Amino acid sequence: MGKIRLYFEEALSQGVSLALNPQQSHYICNVMRLKKYDNLSLFNGKDGEWLGEVVNISRKLTKITLKECTKQQQYEENLYLYCAMVKSGALGNIVRQATEMGVTCIQFISTERTVVKNINLSRAKLQAIEAAEQSGRMSIPEILPPINFCELPDSQSKNFVLCDETGKADKVLKGKKNVAIIVGPEGGFSSYELDLADKFCQKLSLGKRILRVDTAVVAALTLTSWCS
């Protein structure tokens, strides 16, 4: 059985006893079949990763006592993802992959060619938590409510990089901090949006082929990681 990791929002410190929520209790009792005195790891994105011991277990209430900190909290460079809203299946892929690849903030955007108009923010946050638990990441990306593409220029403290076939190769990413990747819908950005982007973005080409939005996200984040 692989290492079991759970995200827990409350403060973590040695000797503290924590009560898991019903969903977490169900998971470790019925799915993972843990028993009293078994160990698991907990993290909250602030206090590092902790080894915990099961001291009481049931389907509805499980208590864990923290024994020791096994990993100190890691510093992460700010990496932002602004992505066109997509259907739930692809959106889940994007959230999970962005979490695994170290994105610190995810915000979905509406554009002139975006078909989907709403997203389930609560579900997206749960998907980010699951991805962090499974990938070994010690923090959860912030997931903000959607905004319109035209609102992005208000965040001038970031180095915006818009993915578009008219852009340059990966050199636009070298040496950059506070990188904010923008991925549009499969139909691309409108001419108005591209003109607006010229005022606050550099453009990055992901190649000649038309990519699915979730594929484009992985390609852009891979280039960002490689260039950093």
PASEBA-1860 file (N, C-alpha, C; in nm, 3 decimals):
! residues 228
1> MGKIRLYF> 0.084/-0.119/0.000/0.000/0.000/0.000/0.088/0.125/0.000 ~ 0.056/0.220/-0.084/0.133/0.342/-0.093/0.110/0.432/0.027 ~ 0.190/0.536/0.034/0.179/0.633/0.143/0.046/0.707/0.136 ~ -0.022/0.717/0.249/-0.150/0.787/0.255/-0.126/0.929/0.306 ~ -0.170/1.028/0.228/-0.155/1.168/0.265/-0.292/1.234/0.265 ~ -0.318/1.316/0.366/-0.444/1.389/0.374/-0.417/1.537/0.397 ~ -0.496/1.619/0.330/-0.491/1.764/0.351/-0.582/1.798/0.467 ~ -0.531/1.879/0.561/-0.608/1.917/0.679/-0.588/2.066/0.702
9> EEALSQGV> -0.695/2.143/0.710/-0.683/2.289/0.712/-0.631/2.344/0.844 ~ -0.655/2.276/0.954/-0.617/2.329/1.085/-0.465/2.322/1.106 ~ -0.420/2.397/1.210/-0.277/2.400/1.242/-0.228/2.261/1.283 ~ -0.104/2.231/1.245/-0.044/2.101/1.275/0.077/2.121/1.366 ~ 0.082/2.046/1.475/0.197/2.052/1.566/0.203/1.923/1.646 ~ 0.319/1.898/1.706/0.343/1.770/1.774/0.246/1.747/1.889 ~ 0.191/1.626/1.896/0.103/1.587/2.005/-0.042/1.627/1.990 ~ -0.073/1.706/1.888/-0.211/1.751/1.867/-0.297/1.635/1.820
17> SLALNPQQ> -0.421/1.630/1.872/-0.518/1.529/1.829/-0.617/1.593/1.734 ~ -0.638/1.533/1.618/-0.724/1.589/1.515/-0.837/1.493/1.482 ~ -0.956/1.549/1.460/-1.071/1.469/1.417/-1.091/1.487/1.268 ~ -1.084/1.381/1.193/-1.105/1.389/1.049/-1.252/1.410/1.018 ~ -1.280/1.471/0.901/-1.419/1.490/0.862/-1.477/1.357/0.814 ~ -1.609/1.347/0.800/-1.671/1.218/0.762/-1.618/1.160/0.631 ~ -1.590/1.246/0.532/-1.539/1.197/0.404/-1.400/1.135/0.421 ~ -1.314/1.203/0.499/-1.180/1.149/0.524/-1.186/1.020/0.606
25> SHYICNVM> -1.277/1.017/0.705/-1.293/0.897/0.787/-1.337/0.778/0.702 ~ -1.433/0.803/0.613/-1.479/0.698/0.522/-1.364/0.648/0.435 ~ -1.282/0.741/0.387/-1.173/0.704/0.297/-1.071/0.613/0.366 ~ -1.026/0.651/0.485/-0.921/0.571/0.547/-0.975/0.445/0.613 ~ -1.106/0.446/0.650/-1.165/0.329/0.715/-1.213/0.226/0.613 ~ -1.290/0.271/0.514/-1.355/0.179/0.420/-1.277/0.156/0.291 ~ -1.204/0.258/0.247/-1.130/0.246/0.121/-0.988/0.193/0.145 ~ -0.916/0.260/0.235/-0.777/0.222/0.260/-0.762/0.117/0.370
33> RLKKYDNL> -0.871/0.092/0.444/-0.873/-0.015/0.546/-0.767/0.002/0.654 ~ -0.745/0.127/0.696/-0.650/0.148/0.806/-0.711/0.099/0.936 ~ -0.623/0.069/1.031/-0.666/0.024/1.163/-0.601/0.111/1.270 ~ -0.646/0.094/1.391/-0.588/0.168/1.502/-0.438/0.143/1.509 ~ -0.363/0.250/1.534/-0.217/0.254/1.544/-0.147/0.257/1.408 ~ -0.222/0.251/1.298/-0.160/0.270/1.166/-0.119/0.417/1.150 ~ -0.024/0.440/1.059/0.027/0.575/1.035/-0.018/0.630/0.901 ~ -0.026/0.763/0.893/-0.052/0.834/0.769/0.010/0.971/0.780
41> SLFNGKDG> 0.013/1.045/0.670/0.073/1.178/0.668/-0.034/1.284/0.649 ~ -0.014/1.399/0.714/-0.106/1.512/0.700/-0.026/1.637/0.666 ~ -0.089/1.727/0.590/-0.027/1.855/0.555/-0.137/1.960/0.542 ~ -0.099/2.087/0.557/-0.197/2.195/0.546/-0.148/2.312/0.461 ~ -0.032/2.297/0.399/0.021/2.403/0.315/0.097/2.510/0.391 ~ 0.109/2.495/0.524/0.177/2.597/0.606/0.278/2.539/0.704 ~ 0.244/2.426/0.765/0.322/2.374/0.876/0.406/2.251/0.842 ~ 0.429/2.226/0.714/0.505/2.110/0.674/0.419/1.985/0.669
49> EWLGEVVN> 0.485/1.869/0.657/0.414/1.741/0.652/0.440/1.665/0.781 ~ 0.333/1.607/0.837/0.341/1.544/0.967/0.301/1.397/0.961 ~ 0.370/1.317/1.042/0.333/1.177/1.060/0.228/1.169/1.170 ~ 0.115/1.106/1.137/0.008/1.092/1.234/-0.024/0.946/1.261 ~ -0.072/0.919/1.380/-0.110/0.783/1.419/-0.260/0.777/1.445 ~ -0.325/0.676/1.390/-0.468/0.657/1.413/-0.488/0.610/1.557 ~ -0.563/0.689/1.636/-0.588/0.651/1.776/-0.733/0.608/1.797 ~ -0.820/0.644/1.704/-0.959/0.600/1.709/-1.012/0.600/1.566
57> ISRKLTKI> -1.079/0.494/1.525/-1.123/0.488/1.386/-1.263/0.429/1.376 ~ -1.346/0.497/1.298/-1.480/0.448/1.265/-1.520/0.512/1.133 ~ -1.632/0.470/1.079/-1.676/0.522/0.950/-1.714/0.670/0.958 ~ -1.755/0.716/1.076/-1.803/0.853/1.090/-1.704/0.944/1.161 ~ -1.621/0.889/1.249/-1.528/0.973/1.324/-1.396/0.900/1.344 ~ -1.290/0.962/1.295/-1.156/0.908/1.312/-1.067/1.016/1.373 ~ -0.989/0.977/1.471/-0.898/1.072/1.535/-0.753/1.031/1.510 ~ -0.673/1.135/1.485/-0.531/1.117/1.456/-0.449/1.197/1.556
65> TLKECTKQ> -0.342/1.140/1.608/-0.249/1.215/1.691/-0.120/1.235/1.612 ~ -0.074/1.361/1.608/0.047/1.394/1.532/0.171/1.358/1.613 ~ 0.264/1.286/1.549/0.383/1.236/1.618/0.507/1.322/1.591 ~ 0.532/1.353/1.463/0.651/1.432/1.430/0.638/1.493/1.292 ~ 0.712/1.603/1.272/0.718/1.667/1.140/0.821/1.592/1.057 ~ 0.780/1.542/0.943/0.870/1.464/0.857/0.929/1.546/0.742 ~ 0.863/1.657/0.707/0.913/1.746/0.602/0.879/1.889/0.637 ~ 0.978/1.977/0.625/0.952/2.118/0.646/0.876/2.176/0.527
73> QQYEENLY> 0.799/2.282/0.553/0.724/2.344/0.444/0.819/2.398/0.338 ~ 0.787/2.374/0.213/0.873/2.415/0.103/0.827/2.549/0.044 ~ 0.924/2.634/0.009/0.892/2.760/-0.058/0.858/2.733/-0.204 ~ 0.756/2.799/-0.255/0.716/2.783/-0.394/0.715/2.919/-0.464 ~ 0.774/2.924/-0.582/0.766/3.045/-0.664/0.621/3.065/-0.710 ~ 0.579/3.191/-0.714/0.444/3.220/-0.763/0.432/3.181/-0.910 ~ 0.330/3.106/-0.941/0.301/3.067/-1.079/0.150/3.068/-1.097 ~ 0.103/3.155/-1.184/-0.041/3.176/-1.201/-0.088/3.113/-1.332
81> LYCAMVKS> -0.210/3.062/-1.328/-0.272/3.008/-1.449/-0.408/3.073/-1.469 ~ -0.424/3.138/-1.584/-0.553/3.193/-1.625/-0.597/3.114/-1.747 ~ -0.705/3.041/-1.732/-0.744/2.946/-1.836/-0.891/2.964/-1.872 ~ -0.920/2.957/-2.001/-1.059/2.967/-2.047/-1.143/2.857/-1.983 ~ -1.265/2.891/-1.947/-1.356/2.792/-1.888/-1.390/2.684/-1.990 ~ -1.391/2.561/-1.943/-1.419/2.446/-2.028/-1.519/2.355/-1.956 ~ -1.562/2.250/-2.024/-1.655/2.156/-1.962/-1.589/2.083/-1.845 ~ -1.674/2.026/-1.758/-1.627/1.976/-1.629/-1.516/1.871/-1.640
89> GALGNIVR> -1.524/1.781/-1.740/-1.421/1.678/-1.753/-1.284/1.736/-1.778 ~ -1.275/1.825/-1.876/-1.147/1.890/-1.907/-1.104/1.983/-1.795 ~ -1.201/2.049/-1.731/-1.168/2.141/-1.622/-1.103/2.065/-1.507 ~ -1.157/1.946/-1.476/-1.097/1.865/-1.371/-0.954/1.825/-1.405 ~ -0.930/1.790/-1.532/-0.794/1.758/-1.575/-0.700/1.877/-1.556 ~ -0.748/1.995/-1.592/-0.666/2.116/-1.580/-0.630/2.143/-1.435 ~ -0.727/2.135/-1.347/-0.702/2.161/-1.204/-0.602/2.061/-1.149 ~ -0.621/1.934/-1.179/-0.531/1.831/-1.127/-0.389/1.849/-1.182
97> QATEMGVT> -0.378/1.870/-1.313/-0.246/1.882/-1.375/-0.174/2.009/-1.329 ~ -0.248/2.119/-1.317/-0.187/2.243/-1.270/-0.138/2.229/-1.127 ~ -0.214/2.158/-1.045/-0.172/2.133/-0.907/-0.045/2.051/-0.904 ~ -0.042/1.944/-0.981/0.076/1.856/-0.985/0.200/1.931/-1.034 ~ 0.181/2.032/-1.121/0.294/2.101/-1.182/0.331/2.230/-1.111 ~ 0.274/2.253/-0.992/0.322/2.361/-0.908/0.256/2.495/-0.923 ~ 0.144/2.505/-0.992/0.073/2.633/-1.004/0.025/2.675/-0.865 ~ 0.045/2.801/-0.831/0.006/2.849/-0.698/-0.130/2.918/-0.697
105> CIQFISTE> -0.178/2.959/-0.813/-0.310/3.024/-0.821/-0.373/2.993/-0.956 ~ -0.498/2.946/-0.953/-0.573/2.915/-1.075/-0.696/3.004/-1.081 ~ -0.715/3.068/-1.196/-0.837/3.148/-1.215/-0.886/3.126/-1.358 ~ -1.008/3.079/-1.370/-1.065/3.057/-1.503/-1.121/3.188/-1.556 ~ -1.118/3.201/-1.690/-1.158/3.327/-1.753/-1.263/3.301/-1.860 ~ -1.345/3.402/-1.883/-1.439/3.399/-1.995/-1.383/3.487/-2.106 ~ -1.397/3.443/-2.229/-1.351/3.517/-2.345/-1.466/3.527/-2.445 ~ -1.443/3.598/-2.554/-1.549/3.614/-2.654/-1.588/3.480/-2.717
113> RTVVKNIN> -1.498/3.383/-2.717/-1.528/3.254/-2.779/-1.542/3.140/-2.677 ~ -1.554/3.175/-2.551/-1.576/3.073/-2.448/-1.721/3.027/-2.452 ~ -1.741/2.897/-2.455/-1.876/2.840/-2.459/-1.931/2.821/-2.319 ~ -1.851/2.765/-2.229/-1.893/2.740/-2.091/-1.894/2.873/-2.015 ~ -1.997/2.896/-1.937/-2.012/3.024/-1.867/-1.998/3.014/-1.716 ~ -2.006/2.893/-1.660/-1.996/2.877/-1.515/-1.912/2.753/-1.483 ~ -1.852/2.755/-1.365/-1.779/2.637/-1.318/-1.819/2.609/-1.173 ~ -1.798/2.485/-1.131/-1.824/2.445/-0.993/-1.695/2.466/-0.914
121> LSRAKLQA> -1.688/2.580/-0.844/-1.565/2.618/-0.774/-1.533/2.522/-0.660 ~ -1.635/2.479/-0.587/-1.613/2.387/-0.475/-1.555/2.254/-0.523 ~ -1.608/2.205/-0.634/-1.558/2.079/-0.689/-1.414/2.095/-0.736 ~ -1.383/2.210/-0.798/-1.246/2.234/-0.844/-1.148/2.234/-0.727 ~ -1.189/2.292/-0.614/-1.101/2.295/-0.497/-1.077/2.154/-0.443 ~ -1.180/2.070/-0.442/-1.164/1.931/-0.398/-1.070/1.855/-0.491 ~ -1.080/1.883/-0.622/-0.991/1.817/-0.718/-0.846/1.859/-0.696 ~ -0.825/1.986/-0.659/-0.689/2.033/-0.630/-0.634/1.964/-0.505
129> IEAAEQSG> -0.718/1.948/-0.404/-0.675/1.880/-0.282/-0.637/1.735/-0.311 ~ -0.721/1.665/-0.386/-0.692/1.526/-0.421/-0.561/1.514/-0.498 ~ -0.538/1.607/-0.592/-0.415/1.603/-0.671/-0.292/1.627/-0.584 ~ -0.302/1.720/-0.490/-0.190/1.746/-0.400/-0.162/1.625/-0.311 ~ -0.268/1.564/-0.259/-0.252/1.445/-0.174/-0.181/1.333/-0.249 ~ -0.218/1.312/-0.374/-0.164/1.200/-0.451/-0.026/1.227/-0.508 ~ 0.005/1.354/-0.535/0.131/1.387/-0.602/0.246/1.416/-0.506 ~ 0.216/1.429/-0.377/0.320/1.460/-0.281/0.343/1.609/-0.261
137> RMSIPEIL> 0.264/1.692/-0.326/0.278/1.836/-0.308/0.232/1.874/-0.167 ~ 0.295/1.976/-0.108/0.266/2.013/0.030/0.179/2.137/0.042 ~ 0.125/2.184/-0.068/0.035/2.300/-0.064/-0.074/2.283/-0.168 ~ -0.178/2.365/-0.155/-0.292/2.362/-0.245/-0.298/2.495/-0.321 ~ -0.313/2.494/-0.453/-0.325/2.621/-0.524/-0.453/2.694/-0.486 ~ -0.445/2.825/-0.481/-0.564/2.906/-0.460/-0.647/2.902/-0.589 ~ -0.777/2.881/-0.576/-0.865/2.879/-0.693/-0.966/2.991/-0.677 ~ -0.957/3.090/-0.764/-1.038/3.211/-0.752/-1.160/3.205/-0.845
145> PPINFCEL> -1.264/3.282/-0.813/-1.382/3.287/-0.901/-1.345/3.338/-1.040 ~ -1.415/3.294/-1.144/-1.383/3.335/-1.281/-1.397/3.486/-1.302 ~ -1.318/3.537/-1.397/-1.327/3.676/-1.438/-1.325/3.682/-1.591 ~ -1.353/3.800/-1.644/-1.345/3.820/-1.788/-1.201/3.848/-1.830 ~ -1.163/3.803/-1.947/-1.028/3.825/-1.998/-0.989/3.972/-1.993 ~ -1.084/4.061/-2.020/-1.054/4.204/-2.025/-1.016/4.262/-1.889 ~ -1.040/4.188/-1.781/-1.004/4.235/-1.647/-0.858/4.204/-1.612 ~ -0.791/4.122/-1.689/-0.656/4.080/-1.655/-0.554/4.194/-1.650
153> PDSQSKNF> -0.563/4.296/-1.736/-0.462/4.403/-1.729/-0.457/4.474/-1.594 ~ -0.559/4.456/-1.509/-0.558/4.520/-1.377/-0.452/4.460/-1.286 ~ -0.402/4.341/-1.318/-0.300/4.274/-1.235/-0.162/4.294/-1.296 ~ -0.112/4.415/-1.289/0.011/4.448/-1.359/0.137/4.399/-1.290 ~ 0.125/4.344/-1.170/0.245/4.296/-1.098/0.294/4.162/-1.152 ~ 0.221/4.103/-1.246/0.257/3.971/-1.298/0.320/3.982/-1.437 ~ 0.400/3.882/-1.471/0.455/3.871/-1.607/0.362/3.781/-1.688 ~ 0.270/3.843/-1.761/0.170/3.768/-1.836/0.229/3.709/-1.963
161> VLCDETGK> 0.199/3.582/-1.985/0.241/3.513/-2.107/0.118/3.447/-2.167 ~ 0.077/3.494/-2.284/-0.043/3.443/-2.350/-0.004/3.340/-2.455 ~ -0.067/3.225/-2.450/-0.037/3.118/-2.546/-0.114/3.142/-2.676 ~ -0.038/3.165/-2.783/-0.100/3.193/-2.913/0.000/3.158/-3.023 ~ -0.051/3.112/-3.135/0.036/3.068/-3.245/0.118/3.181/-3.304 ~ 0.078/3.307/-3.280/0.155/3.420/-3.331/0.273/3.455/-3.241 ~ 0.286/3.384/-3.129/0.391/3.415/-3.034/0.526/3.360/-3.073 ~ 0.623/3.383/-2.985/0.760/3.337/-3.007/0.780/3.201/-2.940
169> ADKVLKGK> 0.902/3.153/-2.946/0.936/3.027/-2.881/0.950/3.049/-2.732 ~ 1.006/2.951/-2.663/1.008/2.952/-2.517/1.097/3.059/-2.455 ~ 1.174/3.135/-2.533/1.265/3.235/-2.477/1.192/3.342/-2.397 ~ 1.063/3.363/-2.424/0.989/3.466/-2.352/0.976/3.432/-2.204 ~ 1.002/3.308/-2.165/0.985/3.265/-2.027/1.114/3.271/-1.945 ~ 1.227/3.281/-2.011/1.355/3.269/-1.941/1.378/3.387/-1.846 ~ 1.414/3.349/-1.721/1.447/3.450/-1.622/1.329/3.523/-1.562 ~ 1.209/3.481/-1.592/1.090/3.553/-1.544/1.045/3.501/-1.408
177> KNVAIIVG> 0.999/3.593/-1.323/0.935/3.561/-1.196/0.789/3.604/-1.203 ~ 0.708/3.552/-1.111/0.565/3.585/-1.109/0.501/3.565/-1.246 ~ 0.532/3.452/-1.308/0.478/3.423/-1.441/0.329/3.389/-1.431 ~ 0.252/3.445/-1.523/0.108/3.418/-1.531/0.076/3.369/-1.671 ~ 0.048/3.240/-1.683/0.018/3.179/-1.812/-0.130/3.198/-1.844 ~ -0.159/3.241/-1.966/-0.297/3.258/-2.012/-0.323/3.161/-2.127 ~ -0.423/3.076/-2.109/-0.461/2.979/-2.212/-0.606/3.005/-2.252 ~ -0.628/3.026/-2.380/-0.762/3.059/-2.429/-0.842/2.937/-2.468
185> PEGGFSSY> -0.961/2.958/-2.523/-1.046/2.847/-2.567/-0.990/2.783/-2.694 ~ -1.044/2.668/-2.731/-0.994/2.597/-2.849/-1.017/2.677/-2.976 ~ -1.115/2.767/-2.975/-1.138/2.853/-3.091/-1.044/2.971/-3.097 ~ -0.958/2.986/-2.996/-0.861/3.095/-2.995/-0.919/3.225/-2.942 ~ -0.833/3.323/-2.929/-0.876/3.456/-2.886/-0.926/3.535/-3.006 ~ -1.016/3.629/-2.980/-1.065/3.717/-3.087/-0.956/3.819/-3.122 ~ -0.973/3.886/-3.235/-0.875/3.987/-3.275/-0.870/4.101/-3.173 ~ -0.985/4.136/-3.117/-0.988/4.241/-3.014/-0.906/4.198/-2.892
193> ELDLADKF> -0.924/4.074/-2.849/-0.851/4.025/-2.731/-0.702/4.016/-2.758 ~ -0.663/3.978/-2.879/-0.521/3.972/-2.912/-0.460/4.112/-2.914 ~ -0.535/4.209/-2.964/-0.487/4.348/-2.962/-0.471/4.397/-2.818 ~ -0.567/4.363/-2.733/-0.558/4.401/-2.592/-0.438/4.333/-2.527 ~ -0.415/4.207/-2.560/-0.304/4.133/-2.501/-0.169/4.196/-2.535 ~ -0.159/4.257/-2.652/-0.033/4.321/-2.691/0.010/4.429/-2.593 ~ -0.086/4.482/-2.516/-0.058/4.592/-2.424/-0.002/4.545/-2.290 ~ -0.023/4.416/-2.255/0.024/4.372/-2.123/0.082/4.231/-2.122
201> CQKLSLGK> 0.090/4.167/-2.238/0.138/4.027/-2.244/0.253/4.011/-2.341 ~ 0.334/3.910/-2.314/0.418/3.852/-2.417/0.344/3.729/-2.469 ~ 0.372/3.690/-2.592/0.301/3.576/-2.650/0.395/3.458/-2.668 ~ 0.342/3.341/-2.638/0.419/3.218/-2.644/0.353/3.120/-2.740 ~ 0.429/3.072/-2.836/0.376/2.972/-2.930/0.396/2.832/-2.873 ~ 0.291/2.751/-2.881/0.298/2.611/-2.839/0.307/2.517/-2.959 ~ 0.336/2.574/-3.075/0.347/2.492/-3.196/0.236/2.522/-3.295 ~ 0.239/2.451/-3.406/0.147/2.479/-3.516/0.011/2.412/-3.501
209> RILRVDTA> 0.002/2.309/-3.419/-0.123/2.234/-3.409/-0.221/2.300/-3.313 ~ -0.349/2.277/-3.337/-0.453/2.325/-3.247/-0.466/2.224/-3.133 ~ -0.444/2.270/-3.011/-0.444/2.181/-2.895/-0.574/2.195/-2.816 ~ -0.614/2.085/-2.753/-0.719/2.094/-2.654/-0.672/2.187/-2.542 ~ -0.766/2.250/-2.473/-0.728/2.345/-2.369/-0.645/2.277/-2.261 ~ -0.687/2.158/-2.216/-0.610/2.091/-2.111/-0.472/2.048/-2.159 ~ -0.459/2.013/-2.287/-0.328/1.980/-2.343/-0.239/2.104/-2.350 ~ -0.298/2.217/-2.390/-0.222/2.342/-2.398/-0.171/2.385/-2.260
217> VVAALTLT> -0.252/2.363/-2.158/-0.209/2.397/-2.021/-0.085/2.318/-1.983 ~ -0.087/2.188/-2.007/0.028/2.103/-1.974/0.152/2.146/-2.053 ~ 0.134/2.174/-2.182/0.247/2.216/-2.265/0.308/2.347/-2.214 ~ 0.222/2.443/-2.182/0.271/2.573/-2.135/0.340/2.562/-2.000 ~ 0.284/2.484/-1.910/0.344/2.469/-1.777/0.475/2.390/-1.785 ~ 0.483/2.295/-1.877/0.607/2.221/-1.895/0.718/2.313/-1.944 ~ 0.687/2.399/-2.041/0.785/2.495/-2.089/0.827/2.591/-1.978 ~ 0.731/2.634/-1.897/0.762/2.725/-1.787/0.857/2.660/-1.688
225> SWCS> 0.830/2.535/-1.654/0.915/2.462/-1.560/1.055/2.442/-1.618 ~ 1.063/2.408/-1.745/1.191/2.384/-1.810/1.274/2.512/-1.817 ~ 1.210/2.624/-1.845/1.282/2.750/-1.860/1.324/2.809/-1.726 ~ 1.257/2.767/-1.619/1.294/2.820/-1.488/1.407/2.740/-1.425
END
